[in-house]
Amino acid sequence: MGEGKELKEKLFAKKECGWNNVEKSEMDEIFRYADGYIDFLNKAKTEREAVDVVKGMAIAKGFKCICEYDELKPGDKVFYSNRGKSIYLAVIGEEKLEQGLNVIGAHIDSPRLDLKPNPLYEDGELALFKTHYYGGIKKYQWTAIPLAIHGVIVKANGEKITVNIGENPRDPIFTITDLLPHLAIEQMDKKLRSAIDGENLNLLIGSIPYNDKEASERIKLNTLNILNEKYGITESDFLSSELELVPAFNARTLGFDWSMVAGYGQDDRVCAYTSLTAMLNIERPKTTAVCILSDKEEVGSMGNTGMESHVFDTFISELLNKTGENRPNLLDKVFCNSKMLSADVGAAMDPTYSSVSDRYNAAMLGKGVSFDKYTGSRGKAGGSDANAEFVAEVRGLLEENNIKYQITELGKVDVGGGGTIAYILADKGMEVIDCGVPVLSMHAPYEVTSKYDVYSAFKTYEAFWRK
């Protein structure tokens, strides 16, 4: 090896494809892990479903609701479900909580369409639902695809009805219609952002009239009659429902080489699944391990199930109470002594749209878990910026465990930007860095990840909690 080549090998950062050095046994393990992940995606298309699946997996591994404990000791495994839409898990460590926590936080909500409070109407001898989109979507991507309805209807008497229709091959599906190209000249002359109006994302749900020619709005009536017979509801019960429209197709393996996962909701259920499965492997850590799976991140983390609420603080206070440590102002000290990986996805560089990415700093599919030192937009506005000391600590951990990683940014400086829950925990005093899986087609009904990166995230989160 020449002197220059030897020096380059010593000094240059290595950015090679992670698959290059994967042995067959490890590849088999990566593919097995991805099978479990794909199954999770197909079972957990909403935040409520995700909490149900997470609780089941946690209980099977010995976790109990914190309400079942009067006292906590090292090795105890607890969870707390916040209104069935977010969940926190912890494994109590050998050190006192006062020394700090090792926290990993992901979110389990994803962009989607919600039904409006008064959704059902009849027009043009068709029955339709009015919708209101949730999170940052490209509206045109949600037309002319099969959609399923998931969620809950709560009657005035408190009875709760779970709805999941469109996933079983024997179920009907639903769709939002679009103009045929022959008549869409005016539509296609519009800018992409305004080609589909939010008010026109109306879901087609029926077309047969009720068999009584004397009645009015017979197609709406027939639809309500079907719903009444199936669920026992009336139109007024939509007022107290949370019904979400999600793609009716399943997550699948992508590529001739089986190297990728395509599916809905990978932002951010990929980080939710990888952090959860890592947590389920932790038995008796030195530092108490905490896993956050939050709601409402896609709309600013507001509300009592989002990270801006104080419910997480209450959970940690309960840990302090039940380990016998609590005293005035201790919670603030715990947070200031804690470290966190904000587990959220990054934007993988798409060679078809590479002009929006800085090639030197973009995340690449198949090169391992990605870290964003800072988020926000343009001048880092609205984001969190990790301290160099903490970045170095995390780098050292991954290099010690031979886990491939990349430190990246979300797009070119003035192109756009984004945020995560990182700033919320940083505001509490924690050391925080964003750490997740690169994604192609982020926020689309069908997103793409690399199985190698998914497995790298799992190994990263496991190593963080074991340190």
C-alpha positions in Angstrom: 0.0 0.0 0.0 1.4 3.4 -1.0 2.1 6.1 1.6 -0.8 8.3 0.4 -3.2 5.4 0.3 -2.1 4.3 3.8 -2.5 7.9 5.1 -6.0 8.1 3.5 -7.0 4.9 5.2 -5.9 6.3 8.5 -7.3 9.8 8.3 -10.5 9.7 6.1 -13.9 8.9 7.6 -15.2 5.6 6.3 -18.6 5.8 4.7 -18.9 2.3 3.1 -22.1 0.3 2.6 -23.0 -1.7 5.7 -23.8 -4.8 3.7 -20.2 -5.1 2.5 -18.9 -7.0 5.5 -22.0 -8.9 6.6 -21.5 -12.6 7.1 -24.3 -15.0 6.1 -25.2 -15.7 9.8 -25.6 -12.0 10.5 -27.6 -11.5 7.3 -30.0 -14.3 8.4 -30.4 -12.6 11.7 -31.0 -9.2 10.1 -33.7 -10.8 7.8 -35.3 -12.6 10.8 -35.4 -9.4 12.8 -37.0 -7.6 9.8 -39.7 -10.2 9.6 -40.8 -9.3 13.2 -40.7 -5.6 12.3 -42.9 -6.1 9.2 -45.4 -8.0 11.4 -45.4 -5.2 13.9 -46.1 -2.6 11.1 -49.0 -4.6 9.9 -50.5 -4.9 13.4 -49.9 -1.4 14.6 -51.2 1.1 12.0 -52.4 3.6 14.6 -51.1 4.8 17.9 -53.8 3.0 19.8 -53.0 -0.3 18.0 -49.3 0.3 18.6 -49.8 0.7 22.4 -51.9 -2.5 22.5 -49.2 -4.5 20.6 -46.4 -3.0 22.8 -48.2 -3.8 26.0 -48.7 -7.4 24.8 -45.0 -7.8 23.9 -43.9 -6.2 27.2 -46.1 -8.3 29.4 -44.8 -11.4 27.7 -41.3 -10.3 28.8 -42.2 -9.8 32.4 -43.2 -6.1 32.4 -46.0 -5.0 34.7 -48.1 -1.9 35.0 -46.4 0.5 37.5 -49.7 0.5 39.4 -49.1 -3.1 40.4 -46.0 -2.1 42.5 -45.8 -0.5 45.9 -42.0 -0.6 45.8 -39.5 -0.9 43.0 -36.0 -2.5 43.2 -33.2 -3.0 40.6 -34.3 -5.3 37.8 -38.1 -4.5 38.1 -39.8 -3.9 34.7 -42.7 -1.5 34.5 -44.8 0.4 32.0 -47.5 3.1 32.1 -50.1 3.5 29.3 -51.1 7.1 28.9 -54.8 6.9 27.8 -54.0 4.0 25.4 -52.2 6.4 22.9 -48.7 6.6 24.3 -46.7 4.4 26.6 -43.6 4.6 28.8 -41.5 1.6 29.9 -38.6 1.3 32.4 -36.2 -1.3 33.8 -34.9 -0.1 37.2 -31.1 0.0 37.3 -28.5 -0.7 40.0 -27.7 3.0 40.5 -30.1 5.4 42.2 -32.4 7.3 39.8 -30.9 10.5 41.1 -27.7 9.6 39.1 -29.8 10.0 35.9 -31.6 7.9 33.4 -30.7 6.5 30.0 -33.7 7.4 27.8 -34.7 6.5 24.3 -37.8 8.2 22.9 -39.7 7.5 19.7 -43.2 8.3 18.6 -46.0 6.0 17.4 -48.3 8.4 15.5 -47.9 8.8 11.7 -49.4 11.1 9.0 -52.9 10.0 8.1 -56.4 11.2 7.4 -58.9 11.5 10.3 -62.7 11.6 9.9 -64.3 14.9 10.8 -66.7 15.0 13.7 -69.7 15.1 11.3 -68.3 13.0 8.5 -71.1 11.3 6.7 -73.0 12.9 3.8 -74.6 11.9 0.5 -73.9 13.6 -2.9 -74.3 12.5 -6.5 -76.0 9.3 -5.3 -72.9 8.3 -3.4 -72.2 8.1 0.3 -68.9 9.7 1.5 -66.9 10.6 4.6 -65.4 14.1 5.1 -61.8 13.9 6.4 -59.2 16.2 7.9 -55.5 15.3 7.3 -53.2 14.8 10.2 -49.5 15.7 10.0 -47.4 16.7 7.0 -48.7 14.9 3.9 -48.6 15.3 0.1 -52.4 15.3 -0.4 -52.2 13.8 -3.9 -50.6 10.7 -2.6 -53.7 9.8 -0.7 -56.1 9.6 -3.7 -56.9 6.5 -5.7 -55.3 4.1 -3.2 -57.0 1.5 -1.0 -57.7 2.8 2.5 -58.8 1.1 5.7 -60.7 2.6 8.7 -59.1 2.1 12.1 -60.0 3.5 15.5 -62.6 3.8 18.2 -66.2 5.0 18.6 -67.2 5.9 22.2 -71.0 6.2 22.8 -72.4 8.7 25.2 -72.9 5.9 27.8 -69.1 5.2 27.7 -69.3 2.0 25.6 -66.2 1.8 23.4 -66.3 0.1 20.0 -63.1 -0.8 18.2 -63.2 -0.4 14.4 -60.7 -2.1 12.0 -62.2 -2.6 8.5 -60.3 -2.9 5.2 -57.3 -5.0 6.3 -58.9 -8.5 6.1 -59.0 -9.7 2.4 -62.7 -10.4 3.0 -63.3 -6.8 4.1 -64.3 -4.0 1.8 -61.8 -1.2 1.3 -62.4 2.5 0.7 -60.8 5.1 -1.5 -60.6 8.8 -2.3 -61.4 9.4 -6.0 -59.3 11.6 -8.4 -60.0 13.2 -11.7 -59.3 11.3 -14.9 -56.5 12.8 -16.9 -58.8 13.5 -19.9 -60.7 16.1 -17.7 -57.8 17.2 -15.5 -56.1 19.8 -17.6 -56.9 22.7 -15.2 -56.0 20.5 -12.2 -52.6 19.5 -13.7 -51.8 23.1 -14.5 -51.9 23.9 -10.7 -48.9 23.7 -8.4 -48.5 20.2 -6.8 -49.3 21.6 -3.4 -52.7 22.9 -4.5 -53.7 20.3 -7.0 -55.8 18.5 -4.4 -57.6 20.5 -1.8 -57.8 19.3 1.7 -61.6 19.6 1.6 -61.7 17.3 -1.4 -60.1 14.4 0.4 -63.5 12.7 0.7 -63.7 9.0 1.2 -66.1 7.0 -1.0 -68.0 4.5 1.2 -71.2 3.4 -0.5 -73.7 3.7 -3.3 -76.8 1.5 -2.7 -80.0 3.3 -1.6 -82.1 2.1 1.3 -85.1 0.1 0.1 -87.8 2.7 0.8 -88.5 5.2 -2.1 -90.4 7.5 0.3 -87.3 8.2 2.3 -84.8 11.0 1.6 -81.0 10.6 1.5 -81.5 6.9 1.0 -77.8 6.1 0.3 -76.7 7.8 3.5 -79.6 6.1 5.3 -78.5 2.7 4.0 -74.9 3.3 5.1 -76.0 4.3 8.6 -78.3 1.3 8.8 -75.4 -1.0 7.9 -73.2 0.7 10.6 -76.0 0.4 13.1 -76.4 -3.3 12.5 -72.7 -3.9 12.6 -71.6 -1.6 15.5 -74.9 -0.5 17.1 -74.2 3.2 16.4 -76.1 6.2 15.2 -74.8 9.2 13.3 -74.4 11.1 16.6 -71.8 8.6 17.8 -69.3 9.9 15.2 -69.1 13.0 17.5 -67.2 11.0 20.1 -65.1 8.9 17.8 -61.4 8.7 16.7 -61.5 7.1 13.3 -58.3 7.2 11.1 -57.8 6.3 7.5 -54.6 4.4 6.8 -53.4 2.6 3.7 -55.0 -0.8 3.3 -51.9 -2.5 1.9 -49.5 -4.5 4.0 -45.8 -3.8 4.7 -43.6 -6.0 2.6 -40.0 -6.9 1.8 -38.7 -4.7 -1.1 -36.1 -5.6 -3.7 -34.8 -8.6 -5.6 -32.2 -8.9 -2.8 -34.8 -8.7 0.0 -32.7 -5.8 1.5 -35.5 -3.3 2.2 -38.8 -2.8 3.9 -41.7 -1.0 2.3 -44.7 0.0 4.4 -46.9 2.6 5.9 -46.0 4.3 9.2 -42.3 3.6 9.3 -41.9 7.2 10.5 -41.6 6.6 13.4 -42.7 3.0 14.2 -39.4 1.8 12.9 -37.7 3.5 15.9 -40.5 2.5 18.2 -40.1 -1.2 17.3 -36.3 -1.2 17.4 -36.2 0.7 20.8 -39.0 -1.6 22.2 -37.3 -4.8 21.2 -34.0 -3.5 22.6 -35.7 -2.7 25.9 -37.2 -6.2 26.1 -33.6 -7.6 26.1 -32.5 -5.4 29.1 -32.5 -7.3 32.4 -30.7 -5.4 35.2 -28.9 -2.3 33.8 -26.5 -0.2 35.7 -28.5 3.0 34.9 -32.3 2.9 34.8 -33.4 2.4 31.2 -36.5 4.3 30.0 -38.3 3.9 26.7 -40.8 6.6 25.5 -43.3 5.8 22.8 -45.2 9.1 22.4 -48.2 10.4 20.5 -48.8 13.6 18.6 -45.2 14.2 17.4 -46.4 14.8 13.8 -48.6 17.7 14.9 -46.2 19.3 17.4 -46.3 16.9 20.4 -49.2 18.9 22.0 -52.0 17.4 24.0 -52.0 15.2 27.1 -50.6 12.2 25.1 -47.9 14.2 23.5 -44.4 14.9 24.9 -45.3 18.5 25.8 -47.6 17.2 28.5 -46.4 16.5 32.1 -47.5 12.9 32.1 -44.0 11.6 31.4 -42.8 13.7 34.4 -45.4 12.1 36.5 -44.2 8.6 35.4 -40.7 9.4 36.5 -41.9 10.9 39.7 -43.7 7.6 40.4 -40.5 5.7 39.8 -38.8 8.0 42.4 -41.7 7.5 44.8 -41.6 3.7 44.5 -37.8 3.4 44.7 -38.0 5.5 47.9 -35.8 8.2 46.6 -38.2 11.1 46.0 -37.8 14.5 47.7 -38.5 18.1 46.7 -36.9 19.2 43.4 -35.3 15.8 42.8 -37.1 15.3 39.5 -35.3 18.3 37.9 -31.9 16.9 39.1 -32.8 13.5 37.6 -33.5 15.0 34.2 -30.3 17.1 34.3 -28.3 14.0 35.0 -30.0 12.0 32.2 -29.0 11.1 28.6 -31.3 10.5 25.7 -31.4 9.2 22.2 -34.3 10.8 20.4 -35.2 7.9 18.2 -36.7 9.4 15.1 -36.2 8.8 11.4 -33.9 10.7 9.1 -34.2 11.6 5.4 -32.3 9.2 3.2 -30.8 10.7 0.1 -32.9 9.7 -2.9 -30.7 9.7 -6.1 -33.8 10.7 -8.1 -34.2 13.9 -6.0 -30.6 14.4 -4.9 -30.7 18.2 -5.5 -32.3 18.8 -2.1 -29.6 16.9 -0.2 -26.0 17.8 0.7 -24.2 14.6 -0.4 -21.5 15.1 2.1 -23.9 15.2 5.0 -27.0 13.3 3.8 -28.1 10.0 5.3 -27.7 7.0 3.0 -29.7 3.8 2.9 -27.7 0.8 4.1 -24.9 2.7 5.9 -26.2 2.2 9.4 -28.1 4.2 12.0 -28.1 8.0 11.4 -27.4 10.7 14.0 -28.6 14.3 13.5 -26.5 16.5 15.8 -29.1 19.2 15.2 -32.5 19.6 13.7 -34.7 22.6 13.0 -34.9 24.6 9.7 -32.6 27.1 8.0 -30.7 28.7 10.9 -31.4 25.6 13.1 -34.6 27.3 14.2 -36.8 25.2 16.4 -34.5 22.3 16.8 -32.2 20.7 19.3 -28.4 20.8 19.0 -26.4 18.1 20.8 -23.2 19.0 22.6 -20.0 17.8 21.1 -19.1 16.0 24.3 -22.2 13.9 24.1 -21.8 13.2 20.4 -18.3 11.9 21.1 -19.6 9.7 23.9 -22.2 8.1 21.6 -19.6 7.7 18.8 -17.3 5.9 21.2 -20.1 3.6 22.3 -20.9 2.6 18.7 -17.3 2.2 17.7 -16.6 0.1 20.7 -19.6 -2.2 19.7 -18.7 -2.2 16.0 -22.0 -0.7 15.0 -22.0 1.3 11.8 -23.4 4.8 12.0 -23.5 8.1 10.0 -23.8 11.6 11.3 -26.2 13.5 9.0 -28.5 16.5 8.3 -32.0 16.6 6.9 -31.6 18.3 3.5 -29.7 21.4 2.3 -29.6 24.4 4.6 -32.3 26.6 3.0 -34.4 23.8 1.5 -36.5 23.0 4.6 -36.0 21.1 7.8 -37.8 19.3 10.5 -38.0 18.6 14.2 -38.4 15.7 16.7 -39.2 15.4 20.4 -35.5 16.0 21.2 -35.9 19.7 22.1 -38.6 18.8 24.7 -36.3 16.5 26.7 -33.3 18.8 26.1 -35.5 21.6 27.7 -35.7 19.4 30.8 -31.9 19.4 31.0 -31.0 16.0 29.4 -28.1 15.5 27.0 -30.0 14.6 23.7 -29.1 13.6 20.2 -31.4 12.5 17.4 -30.7 8.9 16.3 -32.8 6.8 13.9 -33.2 5.0 10.7 -32.9 6.7 7.3 -36.2 6.6 5.2 -37.1 7.1 1.6 -40.5 8.6 0.7 -40.9 9.8 4.2 -44.6 10.7 5.1 -45.9 8.9 2.0 -48.4 6.1 2.4 -45.6 3.7 1.5 -42.1 4.5 3.0 -38.9 2.6 2.5 -36.1 1.6 4.9 -33.0 -0.7 4.7 -33.1 -3.8 6.8 -29.5 -3.2 7.6 -30.2 0.2 9.1 -33.2 -1.2 11.0 -31.1 -3.8 12.6 -28.3 -1.2 13.3 -30.8 0.9 15.2 -31.8 -2.1 17.3 -28.2 -2.8 18.2 -27.5 0.9 18.9 -30.4 1.2 21.3 -29.5 -2.1 23.0 -25.8 -0.9 23.4 -27.0 2.5 24.8 -29.0 0.8 27.6 -26.3 -1.8 28.4 -23.5 0.7 28.8 
